Amino acid sequence: MKSYQLVLYASLNPSPPCFVIPIFTTSSSNDTFAQDLLPSSRIRQFMPFLLDEFTVVKATAPALDRRCGENGILAFWSEEDEVICGTASQLKDSLRNYEYISESPFVEVELATFLEDDDYLREAANKATQLLSDPSAKNSYYSRVRKRITLLRDLIDEELHPEDDDNQDISDLIDILEKETDSSAWSKYWHEGWRLFYGNSRLVDIARWRIMTFGLGDDEADVLLNIRYSHSEHLESFYNWWIDHRKSDYLGWVLVWHILNDNNSRSTTDHPAEEVARALERIFDSSFYRRQQWPLLSVWNTCFLRFPEQSNRIIDIAVKNNGKSFYLEYFISMMVMPIYQKFPRNVWARDKIEEWLSKPKGSSLWIDLFMIHGRDIFSSKDFTLIAIVWLRKYGRGTNKWFDLFSMIKPDINSDESWNLRVSWLNRSRKNLYSWPDVFESLADDAGDENFKELSAIAKSWEFRGRNRRRNATIEEFAAR
């Protein structure tokens, strides 16, 4: 299973104290990633994460590796150059004696919530509301905090924490799970039980019973993911039962196949590719696809990559479902791009990519694909025209604006080049790393008649967020 390495921390706040986001990298990608955590604080998956709008904390991250299914890493920025990090339980132990925050009651509210300390939360909330002058703001804020206090005293917190007799505790939990009918509430109870009684076979059994009795929905799928990542051996018999008895439930079949599809799972890896393709055909022909777009497209993507002998049949599924109401970015990234990358001469995939890229969009997926594949798909003239439209309208929050501009600068006239950069500098985020680079490129091209305009732009630059470095060129123009 792929390993991810902790490399740094990202924060929405420019200074401590506050909770921060651990950022990871992996050897197989140039992207940075953040953890998507299950309610049990285990890692469901790693999601690509853009750092452009965040402060990078100047603290050295420890050498920690993580994989899906393992305990996630949480982090708290305590001092300018110090971050406390660890698993949820480790961080709670470290923060229970943390004393700095008397100066920051709003952070204390977050800490008290994390520590599940309702007395501390009430005390912190009282201090925080004293800093709010508007009576309506005070009432609104304290109302939100009261909801947190209530949640900290709910049934899970009061009745399910281990006491003297763990067997009695889990029996009480199993009794609750057998009687609970609401899917969302059932899932929350189960996840809390998994956190407290990790790996207990009775929780695996009750999950199997629940899904076999009531079917597989989003909440139940999260439960299966949690079991799969840590105890996939428990699910072999469940998988085989599903195949034998629920073959008509194609949504459940495909989701279960996707959830259990793991190199450590014998029955799934040995399952015939032809039957997998047949199940995909049936589910995409039904109406179920509207409920579970991301899981279904993920299953299609996995099947396409794992079963090359069924490529034509699996591609036909994508072509046939072209008109269905999938979220377009899901459809492009999960279906169309894999076909194009594996078979660049596939006319259908190339036409779809060309159609989608020909209309600039503000998403990171669009600019990434356009910069990687645009030169191959469009003529030089069309590539430049499309790029200009995007540069005029989008990119105010990303350093990729300057990357794309640099690609087309030799192909546009000096007036267009100047106006694009001036416009972007005026509307973009001033804390982007590339902001000074764009300004310096303008300064290199400037004449005497441009000094006044550049001076006004330079004065708007803000030293904040990630961008703490000084820039002599900008300061020179700002001083004029």
LUMRO-438210 format. One line per 5 residues: their letters; for each residue x, y, z of C-alpha. Coordinates in Angstrom, 1 decimal, m for minus. Layout:
N
A) X,Y,Z; ... $
***
This chain:
480
MKSYQ) 0.0,0.0,0.0; 1.3,3.5,m0.9; 3.2,5.3,1.9; 3.0,9.1,2.5; 5.6,11.2,4.3 $
LVLYA) 4.9,14.1,6.6; 6.8,17.1,5.3; 5.3,20.3,6.7; 2.2,22.0,8.3; m0.3,24.5,6.7 $
SLNPS) m2.4,27.0,8.6; m5.2,29.4,7.8; m3.9,31.6,10.5; m0.7,33.6,10.1; 0.5,33.0,13.6 $
PPCFV) 0.1,30.6,16.6; m1.6,29.2,18.6; m4.0,27.2,16.4; m4.6,23.8,15.0; m2.8,23.2,11.6 $
IPIFT) m3.0,20.8,8.7; m0.3,18.2,8.4; 0.9,18.0,4.8; 2.3,14.9,3.1; 4.1,13.9,m0.1 $
TSSSN) 4.6,10.6,m1.8; 7.4,9.3,m4.1; 4.9,8.7,m7.0; 3.5,12.2,m7.3; 4.6,15.8,m7.3 $
DTFAQ) 1.5,16.9,m5.4; 1.1,17.7,m1.7; m1.6,15.8,0.2; m3.8,16.1,3.3; m5.5,13.4,5.2 $
DLLPS) m9.2,12.6,4.9; m10.0,11.1,8.3; m12.8,8.7,9.3; m14.7,9.4,12.5; m12.4,7.0,14.2 $
SRIRQ) m9.4,9.3,13.3; m8.0,6.7,10.9; m7.1,7.7,7.4; m9.7,7.1,4.8; m7.6,8.5,2.0 $
FMPFL) m5.0,11.1,1.1; m6.5,14.1,m0.9; m4.4,16.5,m3.1; m4.0,19.8,m1.3; m3.1,23.2,m2.7 $
LDEFT) m0.9,25.3,m0.4; m1.4,28.6,m2.3; m3.8,30.2,0.3; m2.2,28.9,3.4; 0.6,29.9,5.7 $
VVKAT) 3.4,27.3,5.8; 4.5,26.9,9.4; 8.3,27.4,10.0; 8.7,24.3,12.1; 10.5,21.1,11.2 $
APALD) 8.1,18.1,10.8; 9.2,14.8,12.3; 9.9,11.9,9.9; 6.6,10.1,10.0; 5.1,7.8,7.3 $
RRCGE) 1.4,7.1,7.0; m0.8,4.7,4.9; m4.6,4.5,4.4; m6.2,2.8,7.4; m3.6,3.9,9.9 $
NGILA) m4.1,6.4,12.7; m4.1,9.9,11.3; m1.7,12.7,12.4; m3.2,15.8,14.0; m1.2,18.9,14.8 $
FWSEE) m1.3,22.1,17.0; 0.9,25.1,16.3; 2.0,26.2,19.8; 4.9,28.5,19.3; 6.5,30.3,16.3 $
DEVIC) 8.8,27.5,15.5; 7.1,24.6,17.3; 4.3,22.3,16.4; 2.9,19.5,18.6; 1.8,16.5,16.6 $
GTASQ) 0.7,12.9,16.9; m2.3,10.6,16.8; m5.6,11.9,18.3; m4.9,10.3,21.6; m1.2,11.4,21.7 $
LKDSL) m2.1,15.0,20.9; m4.8,15.0,23.5; m2.3,13.9,26.1; 0.1,16.6,25.1; m2.5,19.4,25.0 $
RNYEY) m4.1,18.7,28.4; m1.2,20.5,30.1; m0.9,23.3,27.5; m1.0,26.7,29.3; m0.1,29.3,26.8 $
ISESP) m3.6,30.0,25.5; m5.0,32.2,28.2; m4.4,35.0,25.8; m6.5,33.3,23.1; m9.9,32.2,24.4 $
FVEVE) m11.3,31.4,20.9; m8.4,28.9,20.5; m9.3,27.6,23.9; m12.8,26.9,22.7; m11.4,24.7,19.9 $
LATFL) m9.0,23.0,22.3; m11.7,22.3,24.8; m13.8,20.7,22.1; m11.0,18.6,20.9; m10.2,17.5,24.5 $
EDDDY) m13.9,16.7,25.1; m13.8,18.8,28.3; m17.2,20.4,28.7; m16.3,22.4,31.8; m13.2,23.8,30.1 $
LREAA) m15.4,24.5,27.0; m17.9,26.5,29.1; m15.1,28.5,30.8; m13.4,29.3,27.5; m16.7,30.2,25.8 $
NKATQ) m17.5,32.7,28.6; m14.0,34.4,28.2; m14.5,34.5,24.4; m17.9,36.1,24.5; m16.5,38.9,26.7 $
LLSDP) m14.4,40.0,23.7; m17.5,40.5,21.5; m19.1,43.9,21.9; m22.2,43.2,19.8; m24.9,41.6,21.9 $
SAKNS) m26.3,39.6,18.9; m22.8,38.3,18.1; m22.4,37.2,21.7; m25.7,35.3,21.7; m25.0,33.7,18.3 $
YYSRV) m21.5,32.6,19.3; m22.5,31.2,22.7; m25.5,29.4,21.1; m23.1,27.6,18.8; m20.9,26.7,21.7 $
RKRIT) m23.8,25.4,23.8; m24.5,22.9,20.9; m20.9,21.7,21.3; m21.4,21.3,25.1; m24.5,19.2,24.4 $
LLRDL) m22.7,17.0,21.9; m19.9,16.3,24.4; m22.6,15.0,26.9; m24.5,12.8,24.4; m25.1,9.1,24.8 $
IDEEL) m21.8,8.0,23.2; m19.6,10.2,25.5; m21.5,9.3,28.7; m22.3,5.7,28.2; m19.8,4.1,25.9 $
HPEDD) m16.3,5.1,27.3; m14.6,2.1,28.8; m15.0,1.7,32.6; m14.3,m1.3,34.8; m16.0,m3.9,32.6 $
DNQDI) m15.2,m3.6,28.9; m17.4,m6.6,28.0; m20.4,m4.9,29.6; m19.7,m1.7,27.7; m19.5,m3.3,24.3 $
SDLID) m22.6,m5.3,25.1; m24.4,m2.0,25.8; m23.1,m0.7,22.5; m24.1,m3.8,20.5; m27.6,m3.5,22.0 $
ILEKE) m27.8,0.1,20.8; m26.6,m0.8,17.3; m29.2,m3.6,17.0; m32.0,m1.2,17.9; m30.9,1.9,16.0 $
TDSSA) m32.8,2.4,12.7; m31.4,5.7,11.5; m28.4,5.0,9.2; m26.4,8.1,10.1; m26.9,7.7,13.9 $
WSKYW) m26.0,4.0,13.6; m22.8,4.8,11.8; m21.7,7.4,14.4; m22.3,4.9,17.2; m20.4,2.2,15.3 $
HEGWR) m17.4,4.5,14.6; m17.2,5.6,18.2; m17.3,1.9,19.3; m14.5,1.1,16.8; m12.4,3.9,18.3 $
LFYGN) m12.9,2.5,21.8; m12.8,m1.2,21.1; m10.6,m1.3,18.0; m10.7,m4.5,16.0; m13.3,m6.2,18.2 $
SRLVD) m14.9,m9.0,16.2; m18.4,m8.3,17.6; m18.3,m4.9,15.9; m17.3,m6.6,12.6; m20.2,m9.0,13.1 $
IARWR) m22.8,m6.3,13.8; m21.6,m4.4,10.7; m22.0,m7.5,8.6; m25.5,m8.1,10.0; m26.5,m4.4,9.4 $
IMTFG) m25.5,m4.4,5.8; m26.9,m7.8,5.0; m30.2,m6.8,6.6; m30.6,m3.2,5.5; m28.4,m2.9,2.5 $
LGDDE) m25.4,m0.8,1.7; m25.6,3.1,1.8; m23.1,5.8,2.2; m22.8,5.4,6.0; m22.5,1.7,5.8 $
ADVLL) m19.8,2.0,3.1; m17.8,4.2,5.5; m18.0,1.4,8.1; m16.7,m1.1,5.5; m13.9,1.1,4.6 $
NIRYS) m12.8,1.3,8.2; m12.8,m2.5,8.6; m11.2,m3.0,5.2; m8.2,m0.8,6.0; m7.3,m2.5,9.3 $
HSEHL) m9.0,m6.0,9.4; m9.8,m6.9,5.8; m9.5,m10.7,6.6; m12.9,m10.3,8.5; m14.7,m9.4,5.3 $
ESFYN) m13.9,m12.5,3.1; m17.0,m14.4,4.2; m19.2,m11.3,3.8; m17.9,m10.6,0.3; m18.6,m14.2,m0.8 $
WWIDH) m22.1,m14.1,0.8; m22.9,m10.9,m1.2; m21.7,m12.4,m4.4; m23.8,m15.6,m3.8; m27.1,m14.0,m2.6 $
RKSDY) m27.3,m10.4,m3.8; m26.3,m10.6,m7.4; m29.3,m8.5,m8.5; m28.2,m5.6,m6.3; m25.6,m4.3,m8.7 $
LGWVL) m25.0,m1.0,m6.8; m24.2,m3.0,m3.7; m22.1,m5.5,m5.6; m20.0,m2.9,m7.3; m19.5,m0.8,m4.1 $
VWHIL) m18.5,m3.9,m2.1; m16.1,m5.0,m4.8; m14.5,m1.5,m4.7; m14.3,m1.4,m0.9; m12.8,m4.8,m0.7 $
NDNNS) m10.6,m4.6,m3.7; m7.2,m4.9,m2.0; m4.1,m6.9,m2.7; m4.5,m8.5,0.7; m8.0,m9.7,m0.1 $
RSTTD) m7.8,m13.2,m1.8; m11.3,m13.6,m3.2; m11.5,m10.1,m4.7; m8.2,m10.3,m6.6; m9.1,m13.7,m7.9 $
HPAEE) m12.5,m12.6,m9.1; m13.0,m13.0,m12.9; m12.5,m9.8,m14.8; m15.4,m10.7,m17.1; m17.8,m10.8,m14.2 $
VARAL) m16.5,m7.5,m13.0; m17.1,m5.9,m16.4; m20.6,m7.5,m16.6; m21.5,m6.0,m13.2; m20.3,m2.6,m14.3 $
ERIFD) m22.4,m2.8,m17.5; m25.5,m3.6,m15.5; m25.1,m0.9,m12.8; m24.3,1.8,m15.4; m27.4,0.7,m17.3 $
SSFYR) m29.6,1.2,m14.2; m30.7,4.3,m12.4; m28.5,3.6,m9.3; m25.6,5.5,m10.7; m27.2,8.8,m9.7 $
RQQWP) m26.8,8.0,m6.0; m23.1,7.1,m5.9; m21.3,8.9,m8.6; m17.8,9.0,m7.1; m17.7,5.4,m5.9 $
LLSVW) m19.0,4.1,m9.2; m16.6,6.2,m11.3; m13.8,5.0,m8.9; m14.8,1.4,m9.5; m14.8,2.0,m13.3 $
NTCFL) m11.3,3.6,m13.0; m10.0,0.7,m10.9; m11.4,m1.9,m13.3; m10.0,m0.1,m16.4; m6.5,m0.1,m14.8 $
RFPEQ) m6.5,m3.6,m13.4; m8.1,m5.5,m16.2; m6.5,m4.6,m19.5; m8.0,m7.7,m21.1; m11.4,m6.1,m20.7 $
SNRII) m10.3,m2.6,m21.8; m12.6,m2.4,m24.9; m15.6,m3.5,m22.9; m14.9,m1.1,m20.1; m14.2,1.8,m22.5 $
DIAVK) m17.6,1.0,m24.2; m19.3,1.6,m20.8; m17.7,5.1,m20.6; m18.8,5.9,m24.2; m22.3,4.6,m23.7 $
NNGKS) m22.7,6.7,m20.5; m21.4,9.9,m22.0; m24.8,11.6,m21.7; m25.6,10.7,m18.1; m25.7,13.4,m15.5 $
FYLEY) m22.3,12.8,m13.9; m20.6,15.7,m12.4; m18.4,16.8,m15.3; m15.1,17.0,m13.5; m15.6,13.5,m12.1 $
FISMM) m16.4,12.2,m15.5; m13.3,13.9,m17.1; m10.8,13.0,m14.4; m12.0,9.5,m13.6; m13.1,8.2,m17.0 $
VMPIY) m12.0,10.2,m19.9; m8.4,11.1,m18.9; m7.4,7.5,m18.1; m8.5,6.4,m21.5; m6.7,9.3,m23.2 $
QKFPR) m3.5,8.7,m21.3; m3.5,5.0,m22.0; m4.8,5.3,m25.6; m3.9,8.8,m26.9; m5.3,8.0,m30.3 $
NVWAR) m8.7,7.1,m29.0; m10.9,9.6,m30.9; m13.7,9.7,m28.4; m11.5,10.5,m25.4; m9.4,13.0,m27.4 $
DKIEE) m12.6,14.8,m28.6; m14.0,14.9,m25.0; m10.8,16.4,m23.6; m10.6,18.9,m26.4; m14.2,19.9,m25.9 $
WLSKP) m13.8,20.3,m22.2; m10.4,22.2,m22.4; m11.6,24.6,m25.1; m13.8,26.4,m22.5; m11.6,27.8,m19.7 $
KGSSL) m12.7,27.1,m16.1; m11.6,28.1,m12.7; m10.9,24.6,m11.4; m7.4,23.3,m10.6; m8.2,20.2,m12.7 $
WIDLF) m8.7,22.4,m15.8; m5.5,24.3,m15.5; m3.5,21.2,m14.7; m4.8,19.3,m17.7; m4.6,22.3,m20.0 $
MIHGR) m0.9,22.9,m19.2; 0.0,19.2,m19.5; m2.0,18.3,m22.6; m3.1,21.5,m24.3; m0.1,21.8,m26.6 $
DIFSS) m0.7,18.3,m27.9; m4.4,18.8,m28.4; m4.7,22.3,m29.8; m2.8,24.3,m32.5; m0.3,26.8,m31.2 $
KDFTL) m2.7,29.7,m32.1; m5.7,28.1,m30.4; m3.7,27.2,m27.3; m2.6,30.8,m27.0; m6.1,32.2,m27.5 $
IAIVW) m7.6,29.8,m24.9; m4.8,30.6,m22.5; m5.4,34.3,m22.8; m9.1,33.9,m21.9; m8.1,31.9,m18.8 $
LRKYG) m5.4,34.4,m17.8; m7.9,37.3,m18.0; m10.6,35.7,m16.0; m9.1,33.1,m13.6; m6.0,32.3,m11.6 $
RGTNK) m6.2,35.0,m8.9; m5.4,32.5,m6.2; m2.8,30.3,m7.8; 0.9,30.4,m8.7; 0.1,28.5,m11.9 $
WFDLF) m1.1,31.8,m13.5; 2.5,32.9,m14.0; 3.5,29.4,m15.2; 0.8,29.5,m18.0; 1.7,33.2,m18.8 $
SMIKP) 5.3,32.3,m19.2; 4.3,29.5,m21.7; 2.6,31.9,m24.0; 4.5,35.2,m23.5; 6.7,34.7,m26.6 $
DINSD) 3.5,34.3,m28.7; 1.6,37.5,m27.6; 2.3,41.2,m28.3; 3.8,43.5,m25.7; 0.5,45.4,m25.0 $
ESWNL) m1.4,42.1,m24.3; 1.5,40.9,m22.2; 1.6,44.0,m20.1; m2.1,44.3,m19.6; m2.5,40.7,m18.5 $
RVSWL) 0.2,41.0,m15.8; m1.1,44.4,m14.5; m4.6,43.0,m14.3; m3.5,39.9,m12.4; m1.4,41.9,m10.0 $
NRSRK) m4.3,44.1,m9.1; m6.8,41.2,m8.6; m4.7,38.4,m7.3; m3.8,37.4,m3.7; m0.8,39.4,m2.6 $
NLYSW) 0.6,36.5,m0.5; 1.3,34.2,m3.5; 4.9,33.3,m4.0; 4.7,34.2,m7.7; 3.4,37.8,m7.1 $
PDVFE) 6.9,39.3,m6.8; 8.0,37.3,m9.8; 5.2,38.7,m11.9; 6.0,42.2,m10.7; 9.7,41.8,m11.4 $
SLADD) 8.9,40.6,m14.9; 6.8,43.9,m15.4; 9.6,46.0,m14.0; 12.0,44.4,m16.6; 9.7,45.4,m19.4 $
AGDEN) 8.8,48.9,m18.0; 9.7,52.2,m19.5; 9.7,55.7,m17.9; 6.1,56.1,m18.7; 5.2,53.1,m16.6 $
FKELS) 6.8,54.1,m13.3; 3.7,55.7,m11.8; 1.6,52.7,m12.6; 4.1,50.3,m11.1; 4.6,52.4,m8.0 $
AIAKS) 0.8,52.2,m7.3; 0.9,48.4,m7.7; 4.0,48.1,m5.5; 2.3,50.0,m2.7; m0.6,47.5,m2.7 $
WEFRG) 1.7,44.6,m1.9; 1.0,43.1,1.5; 3.6,41.3,3.6; 1.5,38.6,5.1; 0.6,34.9,5.0 $
RNRRR) 3.1,32.7,3.3; 5.0,35.5,1.7; 7.3,36.9,4.4; 10.3,37.7,2.2; 11.4,41.2,1.3 $
NATIE) 11.7,42.2,m2.3; 14.1,45.1,m3.2; 12.4,45.7,m6.6; 9.0,46.2,m5.2; 10.2,48.3,m2.3 $
EFAAR) 12.1,50.5,m4.8; 9.0,51.2,m6.8; 6.8,51.6,m3.7; 9.1,54.3,m2.4; 8.7,56.5,m5.5 $
***
